[in-house]
Amino acid sequence: MSTRTWEDLRIPTPGTFALDVAHTQVGFMAKHMMVSKVRGGFSDFSGTVTIAENPLDSSAEVTIKTESISTGGADRDGHLRSEDFLAVEKFPEITFRTTRVVGYSGGEFTVLGDLTIRDVTKQVELTVEYGGAGTNPWGREVWGFSITTEIDREDFGLTWNQALETGGVLVGKKVKIEIEGEANPV
């Protein structure tokens, strides 16, 4: 892979890169009944990253198809697709677009962007860990990343919940988002 040195990293040369869906996972985690964590993800998504000459000027766009949500439970997945949560027929996509890179330290970038869920757009802050770059055994250039953030689902109109007899609620307000992946030149 064509790389260059920036700060203390070997990063790709400027260009546009597409998410490699075969090697990328878009996942989330939320509290269930105040006692455990439920994990899930989306299987249908696409996105691009444009690495600028100055990496702090780079940008990204991601689109996730809400219908592709999966938590390993058919009933729960159906509920998450319903009007109570994602309302997938009315809001078929979740989108994210960077607005700016605001910091860098030790291989991690702090990125601000607009996240849209159910036609509600809020600015979120992502921690993006650069994983490195290389060429796979078939000659395809690739670079990797890990992304994390946490949102309050109620900020996006996802307010359904159920009070528990023992106190608390069925579904936690905070949702941790984790994306592990790779990108290839377009």
N, C-alpha and C positions, 0 to 999 in steps of 0.2 A: 504494500500500500504506500502511496505517496504521502509522506508525513513531513512535518517540520517541527522544530523546537520552539515552544512558546512557554515562557516562565520555566517551570521545571518539568514540563510534559512534552511527550512526542504526540502531536495531534495531527489529524488529517489536514491536507492542504485545503484551501477554500473550495467550496463546492456545495452541491445539493445532494442529500442522501435520503433514501426512503427507508422507512422501518422495514426490517425483515420479519414479516409476520410469523414465519416458521421458527424464528429464534427470539421472539419477543412475547412477553406475558404482561397483560394489563390486569392487575389484581387489586382487591380491596379487602378490608377487614372492618367489622363492626361488632360491638358488644351485643350479646344475646342474653336476656333475662338478668343482666347485671352480673353474671357469673362466668360466662365463657365468651369466646370469640368465634364468630362465623366468618369464614373466608370465601371469596368468590372471585370471579373475573369475567372478562369479555373476550370472546373469540373472534369477533369481526371488527376490525379497526384498520386504519391506514394513517400514515403521517409522513411528513418530511421535516428534515432539519437542514437549514442552510448555514454552513459554517463560513463566517466572514473572515476577511484578512485579519481584522482585530477580533479574536474570538468573543470578546465581550459585546460585539455588535451582531452576534449570531441570532438566528430565529428558528422557531419550530411551529408546526401546525399538526394537530391530531384530530381525527374524527373517529368516534366509537359508535357502533350500531347498538342501540339499547336492547333490541330484541335478542342479542347474543349473550345476555347475562346468564351466568351459571354459578350456582353455589353447591351443586351436588344433591339438591333436593327439589324434585319436580314441583311440589306444592309451594314451597318457598319461592322458587323461581317464577312461578305463575303469579304469586302475590307481588313480587318485585316488579313484574312487567305491567301490573294493573294500575288503575287510576290512583291507588293509594301511594304508589311510589313513582316509578319512571313513566307511566302512562305511554307505553311504547308506540301505540298507534297515533297518538297526538304529537309525541316528541320522539321521533325515531333516532335522533343523534345526540350525543354529548360531544362538545367541541372544546378544544383548548388552542389558544394562540398566544405566543409569547408577546410581551410588551417591551421587556428589556431584561438584560442580564445586569444584576446589581452588585454582584460580588464574586470573588474567587479566592480560595484558600486551600492549599494542599490537595489539589485534584478534585475539589468540590466547587461547583458553581451555584450561586443563588440566583434563581430565575423568577421573575414575576410574569404573570400572564392572566388572560381572561378565560375562565372556565365557565361554560354554559351548560346547564342542566335544566330541563323543563322550561326553556326560554328565559331563564334567570341567569344573568351573567354577573359573576363576582371575580374580583382579583384574588389570585392565590399565589402563594410563594412556594416554589419547589426547590428541593435540594437535589442537584444533579451531580452524581459521581461519575466521572469519566473512567472507563474501564480499560482503555488501551485500544490499539489498532494493529491490524495485521492482514495477512492474506491467507484464506483457507486453503486446504489441499487441492481444491478444484480451481484455484486461481482467482477467486472472488475476493475483492477487497471488503473489509469489514471493520467496524469499530463498535465498541460496547459501552453501555451506560446503565446506571441504576438511578431511578427517580423515586423520591418519596415526598409526600405532603399529607396533611391532615385537614379535613374540612368539617364544618358543622352542616350536616345534611339539611337541617331546617332552614338554613340560609338560602337554599335552592328550592324551597317549597315542598320538601320531602318531610312532612310533619306527622304523618300517621304514626300512632303508637297505641299501646295498650298498657294501662296501669296494672301492676301486679299486687296480689293480696298481701304479699310479704313486704311491700314497699318497692319503689323503683318502677322501671318501665321495661317493656319487652325488648325494645330496640334502642341501643345507645344513639345519642345525637352525633357523636364524633365518628368519622369514617376515615381510616388511614388508607391512602392510595399508594400502591407500590407498582412500579413498572421496571421490569428487567428486560434488557433487550440489546439488539444489534441493529446497525444501519449499514446500507450499502450505497455506493454511488448510483445516481439516477442515470 
